[in-house]
Amino acid sequence: MLDHFIKKGKKYGYLKDNHWLESSSGEVMLSISPINNEIVGYMQKMTTSEVDETIKSSKLAFSSWKNQPMNIRVQILKKASRIIFDNTALITALIIKEIAKPYNEALDEVIRTADLISFYADEGSRMIGEVLTSDLFPRYTKSKTAIVERVPLGVILSIPPFNYPFNESAPKIVGAIISGNTVVLKPPSQGGITALLLGEIFKLAGLPDGVLNIITGDSSVIGDFAVSHTDIAGINFTGSTKTALHIQKTLEKGNRLLPLLLMGLGGKDAAIVLEDSDIKNAALNIADGAFTYSGQRCTAIKRVLLQDTIADLFLRELKNIVLKKYILGNPNDKSINMGPVINDKQAEYIESLVNDAISKKAVVICGGQRSGRYIEATILDHVSLDSKLAWEEPFGPVLPIIRVKNVTDAIDIANKSEYGLQSSVFTSNIDTAFEVAEKLEVGVVQINGKDSRGPDNFPFNGVKNSGYGNIQGAKYLIESLTKLKTTVVNKINV
């Protein structure tokens, strides 16, 4: 069904009112596969006037879409989910080619997205308000009745990241449209064609004109313009903290109240491993948490705060798991669990962090070698707190081990980070686990498990420079993308 849309080297349009259009700029940007530099396709470089027209199209569509019956919205989402299931192999191949995600992870992303869309449809149908009577408050009688509803905000600008171009774009779309909003999606430059595919899927599913529009182009040209557009009622962004700070500054220049902001940003997620932990379980979870998709995840475990008394034993177990499971190669090979990182610039940055740590007495346990974008799964022991790797987010397959004397030191180091997305704690003492969880300054704490965004009914949020607002979790995101409207009925005494 989607074979007509995905073509090698195709020039893709931007989406406005269910039509794929070419920009008057005559310029395009490339999507190049990190695997072998193959050109996957071309995307339009839109002008600001075209972006303006597209946002206004979404604003116009909002006036009718917000009044669509919920059962119609649910039917469209359910059909989109079925289209994805029917085209699993084709979409998986596109994700692998465009962002070099290993086969099994790419396949999981596709299936998870189909499930997610169906689940959001069900959750949206349960979006109800409440009725309140005034006599619930002291000294009031039943003279007033409040009807409290959840109503949509308007046009939501949704900006997903490259690392989950299908699965991160989907909730940004369906969370908004199931609750009556319209969406302008700005895909990432890398992974953008995968995100464009969702536009075609929803078009085929019967989504009305303008409810989902997609803009493409250089962020330096259209980014600030779209973010500060007066018809944008909310922004749902996932990406780097640096970009989020730029968005914030851009909005502050405008002479109006800021729109709703949902931000899912970076992390320096710490795994605290205490001496009473199940070492094998901790090692298995930390290996997967650190090296899945080459560590290119905001929830990747990016440092281990390891109690010194079990350090050598734990590292032997961890090294054995990593060397057996995380073999570097072409992600099209189903036996391969690690491919290249997204681009040369990122590979160079990761290498610089490794070299800096080694220069400050870190010891290579395994890996450490780089060939272009291909970087081995790397574990560094005795990473000092004055090295960049102890604090900066590598967004790559590098795991620093920081040895600590006790749990107090571990908590202190974990909380000194500018980030606060997730942390994990490994211990056999549940009282200790809850005590540590209470003290960690993060949005989510995992006990005896790796960091994770899912399942998609759980809330997902960060604190500090890891963002704010629930950017996922069906019920919580839908609530974030709606506002309360209260109608009070006053009884007239006759």
N, C-alpha and C positions, 0 to 999 in steps of 0.2 A: 504493500500500500504506500510505503514511503520511498520506494525505489526511484520515483520520478523526481524526488527532491534532492537526494544526496547523490552528487556526481563529482568525480575527481576533477579538481581544478576549476570548479564552477564559480561563476561570479554571482554571489548571493545578493539579493536586495534587502532593503529595510522594510519593515511591515507597518503599513498604515491602512486602517479600515479593511483588513483582510486582503490587501493587495501588496505584492512584493514589488518595490519600486527602486529604480536607480537614481542616485543622487545627481543633481545638476552640476556638482563639483567635478564630475568625471574622474574622481580619484577613488582608489580602493586601498585597502590594507590586506596584508597576507596573513593567512594562518599556516604556519610551517610546522610540520611534525618534528618533535624533539628526537624521534627515533633515528631518522635518516635525512632530515632536511627536505623531505618531500613537501611540495605545495599541496595542502589539503583543499584550499579554496580561497576566494577573495570576498571581502566584505566592504560595503559602501562607506565612504567617508562623507557623512552628511554635513550640510551647512547648518548654521544656527537657525536660519529661516525655516528650513525643513523640519528641524527639531521643534520649533515653535508651532508649526502647523500640526505636527503629530501629537504634541501634548494637548493642543486645543481640540483635536479630534477625540482624544480620550475624555476630555472634560465634557464634550457634547454627548458622548456615549453614556457617561455617568448618569445623566438625567433620566434615561430610560432604564438602564441596567439596574439601578438601585431599586426599581419597582418591579423587577422580574420576580415571579414567584420562586420560592426556594426550591420547589421540586424541579423547575426548569434548570436552575443552576446545577443541581445535583446530577441530573441526567447528562448534562454536558461534561461534567467532570468524570463521571463513570465511563462515558464513551471514550474520553481521552485516555483513561487508564487502560481500557481494552485495546486501543490502538497501539499503545506502548508494548503491552504484552504480546501482541501479534507481530511486532517488529523488533523483538528483543535482540536477535543476532545482528541485524543491520545497525542498530543504535550502539550496541556494544563495540562493534568494529570501528565506528566513527570516534567514539571516546578514546579507544586505544590509539588510533592514528593521530588524533588531534592533541592529546595531552600525555600520551605515553603511559597510561595507567595499565598495569598488568591485567591480563584477561579476566581472571576470577574477580578482581575488584571492580573492573568495568561492568561485568555482567551483574554483579551485586548492586551496583549503582542504578542500573536500568530497572531491575526488578523492584528494588526498594522504592524507586520513584513511582512506579505504577501503583504499588501498594499505598504509598503516601497519598497520592491524588485521590484514590478511592476512600481512604480513611478521612481525609479532609472533607470530602463530600458528606460523609456520615456525620462528622463532628459539626459541620456547618448547619445541618438539619436539626441539630440539638441546640442551636443558638437561640436562647429564649431570654426574655426579660423577667420581670416580676411585678407583682401588684402589692402595694404597701398601704396600710391604713394608718391614719394619723393618730389613733388612740394608742399606738405602740409607744409613743413618746409621752412623758409625764405631762399631765394637766391638759391634754388634748382629748377631744371626743372623736367619734367616727364621722366627723363632718367633712373630712377630706380623704380622697383616695388617689394614690399616685400610680400611674402606669409607667413603668420604667422599661424602656426599650434600648436595644443595642442597634445603632444605625451606622452606616458606612461614613468614611471620612471624605472620599473624593478620589482624586487621581494619586496613585502611589507610584513613586519612582523607585524601581527595584534594581539593585546593582549587585549581581552575584560574583563570586570569585572564579578563578580558572580551575581550581583543583577538583571541584564538583560541579561542572557546568550544567549538568542535567539535574542532579539531585538538590543542589542549592538554588537553582532557578525555580524549580517546581513549587516549593512552599511559598516563595516570594510572589508567585503568580496566583496559586490556588487559595492561599490564605486571604488574599485581597479580594479576589473575584467571588468567592463563595459568600463573603460577607457584604457584597454589593458594591465594592469599589471597582474602579477600572485601573489598569496597570500600564505603565510605560517601562519596559524592560531595557536596560542597557547592559548587554553581555560583555564579558571580558574580551580583550583582543585575542588572547590564547584560550581556546575552548569556546569561542564565540559561535562557531557554526553549529556546535552541539546545542547551544542555547537557542539559536534560530530555529532549530528543528522543532522545538516546543511550540513555536508560533504556528508552524504548519500543522502540527498535531491538533492544536485547539481550533484552528480554522476548520479542519476536517471534522472535528467533533461538534461543530455547529455554534461556536461562540460568536455572538453578533459583532458586527463591524465596530472597531474602536475600543472594545473592552480590553483587548490585549494588543498594544502596539509595541514595536521593537525598534529602537534607534541604535545606530552603529556609527563609529567614527573615532577620531583622536580625542582622548579625554581633554587634552590641552585646548581643543577647539570647541567641543560641545559639552564637556563635563560641567564646568562652572555655570554655563548657561542653563542647562537642564536642572541642576541642583537649585538654582536661585529663581527659577520660573515661578511666577505668582500663582499659577494654576496647580502647582504641586502641593498636595495636602499632607503628604508624608513621604519619608525616605527610608527604605529598608536596604541597608548596605552591609555587605560582608567583604572584608578585605583587610588591608594593612592599617595599623594605627596611624601611620604617617598620612595616608590618604584621608582617613576619617578626620584628623585634625585640620586638614586643608578644607574639607567640606564644611566643618564647623566655622572656620574663619570666613569662608565665602558667604555663608548664611548670615553671619553677623554684620556684613556690609549692607544688607537689605533693610529697608525701612518698614518692616512688618514683623509680626510675631513669627517665631520659627515654626516650621511644620513639625509634625511628629517625626522623631528620629529613632530608628532602631539600628543599633550598631553591633555587629559581630566581628571582633577584631583579633589581633594576635594574642599569643600566649607564650609563656615560658613554663609550661606545666611540669610540676615536680612530682616524682614518685618517691615517697618516703618508705624505705624498707627497714623495718625494725628487726632486732635479733630474734624475736619469737615468731617471725613470719614463716609461712610455708614457702621455702626457698624455690622449689620447683614451680609452684603456681606463680610466684612473683616474677620469676625469670621468664616464664612463658608469656605472661601478660605484658611485661615491660618490653620484651622483644617485639611483639606485635604492635604494641602502642607506639614504639619508637620508629619502626622501619616499614610499616604498612604505607604504601604509595610513597616510598622513599622519604618518609617523614614530612611530606608536603601537606600537612594538615594542621589547622589551628589547635586541634586537640592531641596532636602527637606528644608523647612523653619526651620532653626536651632536656631533662636532667634527672639524675637519680641521686637522692640524698640517702646515702647508704651507711648504716651503722657499722662502724669499723670492726666490731667483733665477728661479724659474719661476711665481711667484704670478700675475702679470697674465695671462700666456698661459693658465694653467690655469683661472682664473676666467672668462675669456671663453668657453672651451669649456664649462665647467660651466653657466654662465648660459644659453647657447644650448640646451643639452639640456633643462634644467629648464623653460624657457619654452615649448618645443615639446611636451614630454611631460606635464608635471604641471599640467594644466588643472583648475581647481577647478569642481565641479558636483555634480549629483545622481548618486550612485553606481549607480543603476539604469541609467543611460546607459552602454552598453558602450564608448563612446569616451572616457569620463571615467576618469582615473587617480587622482583625489584627491577625497575627500568631506570632510564636516565631522569635527571631533574629537568625542569621545564625549559631552561635556556642557559646560554653560556654565562651570562651575567650572574645568575644565581649560583652556578657551579663555582665560579671564581670567588664569590663571596663566602660560600661554604668552606672552600679550601683555605681561604685566608683566616677563618676562625679556627680551623684545625691547626694551622701552622702557628698561630699566635699562642694557642694552648700548649702545644709541644715546646715552644720556646720558653714557656714558663713552667717547665718540668712535668707536664702531663705525659703519661705513658700510654702508648698504643697497645690495646688488648687485641684488637683485630681490625682489619680494613686499613683505611688511611690513604688508599691509592685512588687517583682520579685519572680518567681518560676522556677528555672532552666533557660532555654532560653526564657521563657515567661515573658515579662515585660509589665505591664499595661501602657496605654497611660498616660503620666505624664506631668503635667503643674506645673512649679515652678515660683512663683511670687517673686518680690524683690530680684532677683539674682544680687549679687554684682559684680562689675567689677574686683575684685581680686579673683574671683572663677574661676576654670578651665573651668566650663561649659560656661562661658561668651565668651571664645575664642577657645576652642577645639571642634572638630567635633565629636559628640557622635555616629553618624551613628546608631541611634536607636530612639525609641519612647519617646523622652524627649524634651520638649519645654521650654526654659528659657524665662521669661518675665523680661525685663530690662526697668524700668520706666525712662522717660526723661522729661525735662521741656519744650523743644521746638524742632523744626525741626533742628536747628543748632547742638544741642547736638546729635540728632539721626544720622545725617550725619557723624559727627565726630567719634562717636563710631563705626558705620558701616565701615568706611574707615580705622580704626586702625587694622583691621584684616589682617593677612598674606594672606588671601584668597580673591579672587575677581571673583567669578563665576556669581551668580545672586543676585539681591535684588528686593524687591517689595515695592511699596509705595501706601498707601491707603489714598485718599483725594478726596473731591468733587471739588476742585479747580484745573483745568487743567493746569493753569500757574504754580502753586506750584508744580504739578506733574513733569512737564518738567524741572523746576529749580532743583528739587531734583535729577531727573534722570541724568542731566548733571554733577552733582557734585559727584555722586556715582562712585567709582572706581571698576567697575565690567564689565563683558562681556555683560550681558543682564539685563535690568531693566523691570520689569513687573509693569504696572500701573493698580491698582484696580483688580489684579488677582494674583493667586499663581504662584510660580516659576515652570518652566516646560522646558523639552527638546524639546517638539514638538510645532507645527506640524513639520514634517520632511523635509519640504521645507525651513524652517527658519534656518539661521545660528546659530551655537551653539559653543560658545567659552568663555574662561575665561582669566583673567589677573592675575598678581602676581603669587602666588603659586597654583592657580587653573588651570594653564596650558596655552597653546598657540596653535594657529592654529584652523581652523574650523574642528572639528572632526565629525560633522554631518551637515545636511542640504545638500540635494542632489547636487545642483549646486556648492555649495561652497566646499564640500568635493572632488568632482570630479576635480575641479580646483586645489585643494591642492595636489592631487595625480597625477598631470600631470605637464609637464614643457613646456615652449614655445620653439619652434624651428622655426627659420626664414630662408627662402630661398630668396635671392635677385637676381632678374633678371635685368641685365644691358642691356640697348638698345645699339646696335652697329650702329653708324652712318655710312652709306654706301655712 
